[in-house]
Structures are given as C-alpha cells and as structure tokens.
C-alpha cells in the first residue's frame, strides 16, 4: 500500500485459538515485525484481557500501539441471555509510530454487523466520512427489486394495461406507467437504505449493552432487519459498480 512517496504495510492477524499455542501468536507478530522496515499497521482479533502481560510485551517489543476507536466500545458478544451474556473488545488495530505520523487523522470505527457475533471494524486513514456528490435523478431498474413478488406483479400489471394508439405510443405509455409505478412502490417499500441502516444501528446500539432478555430479543429482530437492508445495499452497489 502506498501514500505519496511512503510505502506501508497492513497485516491482518488472527493467531492461534488454542490457549497452549498463544505464545506462537506472539512469536509470529515479533517475526513479522523484523521481516520488514515498512510503516506498519496490524488489525485482527486478540484477547488482551486474558493475556495482558504477554500482549503488552509484544506491543513494547514491536513498537506498536493501540489506535483507539469510535463507536460502541465492545466488538463481540456470545449471543446468550441473562447472566450468561458476555461482551468483550476482541477486535483491535495497532500501529507503529511512523504509520501514525503518516496518517495523523486515521480513525478506527466499530460498525455493527447483522449476521456476525463480531462488529465490523473500519479503518479510515482520513478520519472522515465520504460524502457522495448529489446527481440528477436517472431511473434505473434495481436488481434488488427482483427479490420481491410485488415487483413482478407491478411489471405484469403495467404491461397488461390496455392503451390506445399506435404500437410506438402504446409501448412508450406502458414503459412510462411501469416506471412510475416502480418508483412509487420503491419509495414506499424500500425508502432510503442509508437512513434505514443509520436508524437500525442507532437502535441496536441502545440495546446492545443490555443483558435484559427483552432487549436481546429486540436486538435479534433489529439484526435481521439490518441483514435485509445490508443485502439490498450490497445488490444496489454491485449493480452500480458495473
């Protein structure tokens, strides 16, 4: 990865899950540190609370430091109810001082995820949200619509609608009518996906810290809604990337 004339490296790290092999995880980080002199940032899963001393020794030996985060403080939960509910901050990003100097505004975000017991983590080297430029509206048939039965009904209904005139006028009238019906239906059924995601995440953040069974059930429902919105967004952006 390059920024200007500087080169740096990113390492995704998971390590050994077995407790008896944790020392191998720390050895791997140390050997990775000596393998290159490039500016370095490491992201992955660690359990520093259980292995605090060993983890701190690795950071000291490699010159890496925790870059902090924005968002909900914990990144994993076991999904259980009541007294068995456990949350931890397992996902971290650590960086070298030289990497921090190259990206002084960098920020790590904890992003709620709908289908995983871990939060997603987003490393933004600029530390600010990307604001999309507004464009004039242009109709496009959205691939995500095809997952809904209502879309098929609207298309069939619009195309079966009788209209007078020559073939060209009839065809144009049916396309225009179908377009308007799809736009109206999409606004009422899909709405603004970005705003939906924002509202669901805000609601999830309010209930995530609770071990109350009602709140945890609400959290599961919200995660299912977030999964549906995320799938729609994925299909939308995949279509736009072509």
C-alpha positions as CSV (number, residue, x, y, z in Angstrom):
1,X,0.0,0.0,0.0
2,X,1.4,3.4,-0.9
3,X,0.7,7.0,0.2
4,X,2.7,9.6,-1.6
5,X,6.3,8.5,-1.6
6,X,5.9,6.4,1.5
7,X,5.1,2.7,1.5
8,X,3.5,0.9,4.4
9,X,2.0,-2.5,5.1
10,X,-1.2,-3.8,6.7
11,X,-1.2,-7.2,8.4
12,X,-4.5,-9.0,9.2
13,X,-3.9,-11.0,12.3
14,X,-5.9,-13.8,14.0
15,X,-3.5,-16.0,15.8
16,X,-3.9,-19.4,17.3
17,X,-7.2,-20.1,19.1
18,X,-5.8,-22.7,21.4
19,X,-4.6,-21.3,24.7
20,X,-1.5,-23.6,24.7
21,X,-0.4,-22.0,21.4
22,X,-0.9,-18.4,22.3
23,X,2.9,-18.0,22.6
24,X,3.1,-18.9,18.9
25,X,0.8,-15.9,18.1
26,X,3.2,-13.5,19.8
27,X,6.2,-15.1,18.1
28,X,4.5,-14.6,14.8
29,X,3.9,-10.9,15.4
30,X,7.5,-10.5,16.5
31,X,8.9,-12.2,13.4
32,X,6.6,-10.2,11.2
33,X,7.9,-7.0,12.8
34,X,11.5,-7.9,12.0
35,X,10.7,-9.1,8.4
36,X,10.2,-5.6,7.1
37,X,11.0,-2.0,8.0
38,X,8.0,-0.6,6.3
39,X,5.5,1.5,8.2
40,X,3.2,-1.0,9.9
41,X,-0.5,-1.3,11.0
42,X,-1.9,-4.6,12.3
43,X,-5.6,-5.4,12.6
44,X,-7.3,-8.5,14.0
45,X,-8.6,-10.5,16.9
46,X,-6.8,-10.6,20.3
47,X,-7.7,-11.4,23.9
48,X,-5.5,-8.9,25.8
49,X,-7.6,-9.1,29.0
50,X,-6.7,-12.8,29.3
51,X,-3.1,-12.4,28.2
52,X,-2.5,-8.8,29.1
53,X,1.2,-9.1,30.1
54,X,2.2,-11.1,27.1
55,X,0.2,-8.8,24.8
56,X,1.8,-5.7,26.2
57,X,5.3,-7.2,25.9
58,X,4.6,-7.8,22.2
59,X,3.5,-4.2,21.7
60,X,6.6,-3.0,23.5
61,X,8.9,-5.2,21.5
62,X,7.4,-4.2,18.2
63,X,6.8,-0.5,18.9
64,X,3.1,-0.9,18.1
65,X,0.3,1.0,19.9
66,X,-3.5,0.7,20.1
67,X,-5.0,3.4,17.9
68,X,-8.3,3.5,19.8
69,X,-11.7,3.6,18.2
70,X,-15.0,5.4,17.7
71,X,-18.4,3.8,18.3
72,X,-19.6,1.1,20.7
73,X,-16.7,0.1,23.0
74,X,-17.1,-3.7,22.7
75,X,-16.8,-5.7,19.4
76,X,-18.0,-9.3,20.3
77,X,-20.8,-11.0,22.3
78,X,-21.6,-14.6,22.8
79,X,-25.3,-14.1,22.0
80,X,-26.5,-15.7,25.2
81,X,-29.2,-14.5,27.5
82,X,-29.3,-13.2,31.1
83,X,-26.3,-13.9,33.3
84,X,-24.6,-15.9,30.6
85,X,-24.3,-12.8,28.3
86,X,-20.7,-11.8,27.7
87,X,-19.2,-8.9,25.7
88,X,-15.5,-8.1,25.0
89,X,-13.4,-5.9,22.8
90,X,-11.6,-8.6,20.8
91,X,-11.0,-6.7,17.6
92,X,-8.2,-4.2,17.6
93,X,-5.9,-2.2,15.3
94,X,-2.4,-1.4,16.4
95,X,0.1,0.8,14.6
96,X,3.7,1.9,14.5
97,X,4.5,5.5,15.4
98,X,5.8,6.1,11.9
99,X,2.5,4.9,10.5
100,X,0.6,7.3,12.8
101,X,2.8,10.1,11.7
102,X,2.0,9.3,8.0
103,X,-1.8,9.2,8.8
104,X,-2.3,11.5,11.7
105,X,-6.1,11.8,11.2
106,X,-6.7,8.0,10.9
107,X,-9.6,6.6,12.9
108,X,-11.0,3.2,13.6
109,X,-14.8,2.7,13.6
110,X,-16.7,-0.1,15.3
111,X,-19.5,-0.9,12.9
112,X,-22.5,-3.0,13.8
113,X,-23.0,-6.1,11.8
114,X,-26.2,-8.0,11.3
115,X,-25.1,-11.6,10.8
116,X,-21.9,-12.0,12.9
117,X,-21.1,-12.1,16.6
118,X,-18.3,-9.6,15.9
119,X,-18.6,-6.0,14.9
120,X,-17.0,-5.0,11.6
121,X,-14.1,-2.6,12.1
122,X,-13.4,0.1,9.6
123,X,-10.0,1.8,9.4
124,X,-10.4,5.2,7.8
125,X,-7.0,6.8,7.0
126,X,-8.6,10.2,6.5
127,X,-10.8,10.1,9.6
128,X,-13.9,11.5,7.9
129,X,-16.9,10.2,6.1
130,X,-17.0,10.3,2.4
131,X,-19.9,12.5,1.2
132,X,-21.3,11.4,-2.1
133,X,-22.0,14.1,-4.6
134,X,-25.6,14.7,-5.5
135,X,-26.5,13.8,-9.0
136,X,-29.6,14.4,-11.1
137,X,-32.0,11.6,-10.9
138,X,-31.9,8.9,-13.5
139,X,-34.3,5.9,-13.4
140,X,-32.7,2.5,-13.2
141,X,-34.3,-0.8,-12.7
142,X,-32.8,-2.1,-9.4
143,X,-31.8,-5.7,-9.2
144,X,-32.8,-5.8,-5.5
145,X,-36.4,-5.3,-6.6
146,X,-36.4,-8.8,-8.2
147,X,-36.4,-10.4,-4.8
148,X,-39.8,-9.1,-4.1
149,X,-43.0,-10.6,-5.5
150,X,-44.6,-7.1,-5.7
151,X,-42.1,-6.2,-8.4
152,X,-43.3,-9.0,-10.7
153,X,-46.9,-8.0,-10.0
154,X,-46.3,-4.3,-10.9
155,X,-44.5,-5.1,-14.1
156,X,-47.1,-7.6,-15.3
157,X,-49.9,-5.2,-14.3
158,X,-48.4,-2.3,-16.1
159,X,-47.6,-4.3,-19.2
160,X,-51.1,-5.8,-19.4
161,X,-52.8,-2.4,-19.1
162,X,-54.7,-1.6,-22.3
163,X,-53.7,1.6,-24.0
164,X,-54.9,3.1,-27.3
165,X,-52.7,4.5,-30.2
166,X,-50.1,3.1,-32.5
167,X,-47.6,0.5,-31.4
168,X,-44.9,3.0,-30.5
169,X,-47.2,5.1,-28.4
170,X,-48.6,2.1,-26.6
171,X,-45.1,0.8,-25.8
172,X,-43.9,4.2,-24.6
173,X,-47.1,4.6,-22.4
174,X,-46.6,1.2,-20.8
175,X,-42.9,1.8,-20.1
176,X,-43.7,5.2,-18.6
177,X,-46.5,3.7,-16.5
178,X,-44.4,0.8,-15.3
179,X,-41.5,3.2,-14.4
180,X,-43.8,5.5,-12.3
181,X,-45.4,2.5,-10.5
182,X,-42.0,1.0,-9.7
183,X,-40.7,4.4,-8.4
184,X,-43.7,4.9,-6.2
185,X,-43.5,1.3,-4.9
186,X,-39.8,1.6,-4.2
187,X,-40.2,4.8,-2.2
188,X,-42.9,3.2,0.0
189,X,-41.4,-0.3,0.3
190,X,-37.6,0.4,0.3
191,X,-37.2,4.1,1.2
192,X,-33.7,5.4,1.8
193,X,-31.5,2.5,2.6
194,X,-28.8,4.7,4.1
195,X,-31.2,6.3,6.6
196,X,-32.7,2.9,7.4
197,X,-29.3,1.5,8.2
198,X,-28.5,4.5,10.4
199,X,-31.7,4.2,12.3
200,X,-31.3,0.4,12.8
201,X,-27.7,0.8,14.0
202,X,-28.7,3.6,16.4
203,X,-31.5,1.3,17.9
204,X,-29.0,-1.6,18.1
205,X,-26.5,0.5,20.0
206,X,-29.2,1.3,22.5
207,X,-29.9,-2.3,23.3
208,X,-26.5,-3.9,22.7
209,X,-25.2,-3.3,26.1
210,X,-28.2,-4.8,27.9
211,X,-28.5,-8.4,29.1
212,X,-32.2,-8.0,29.5
213,X,-34.0,-10.8,27.6
214,X,-36.5,-8.4,26.0
215,X,-33.7,-6.1,24.8
216,X,-31.7,-9.1,23.5
217,X,-34.7,-10.3,21.5
218,X,-35.2,-6.8,20.2
219,X,-31.6,-6.9,19.2
220,X,-32.1,-10.1,17.2
221,X,-35.0,-8.6,15.4
222,X,-33.0,-5.5,14.6
223,X,-30.1,-7.6,13.3
224,X,-32.4,-9.4,11.0
225,X,-33.7,-6.1,9.7
226,X,-30.1,-4.9,9.3
227,X,-29.2,-8.0,7.4
228,X,-32.1,-7.3,4.9
229,X,-31.1,-3.7,4.4
230,X,-27.4,-4.7,4.1
231,X,-28.3,-7.2,1.3
232,X,-30.3,-4.6,-0.5
233,X,-27.4,-2.2,-0.3
234,X,-24.9,-4.8,-1.5
235,X,-27.1,-5.6,-4.5
236,X,-27.5,-1.8,-5.2
237,X,-23.8,-1.0,-5.1
238,X,-22.8,-4.1,-7.0
239,X,-25.2,-3.0,-9.8
240,X,-23.7,0.5,-9.8
241,X,-20.1,-0.8,-9.9
242,X,-20.6,-2.3,-13.3
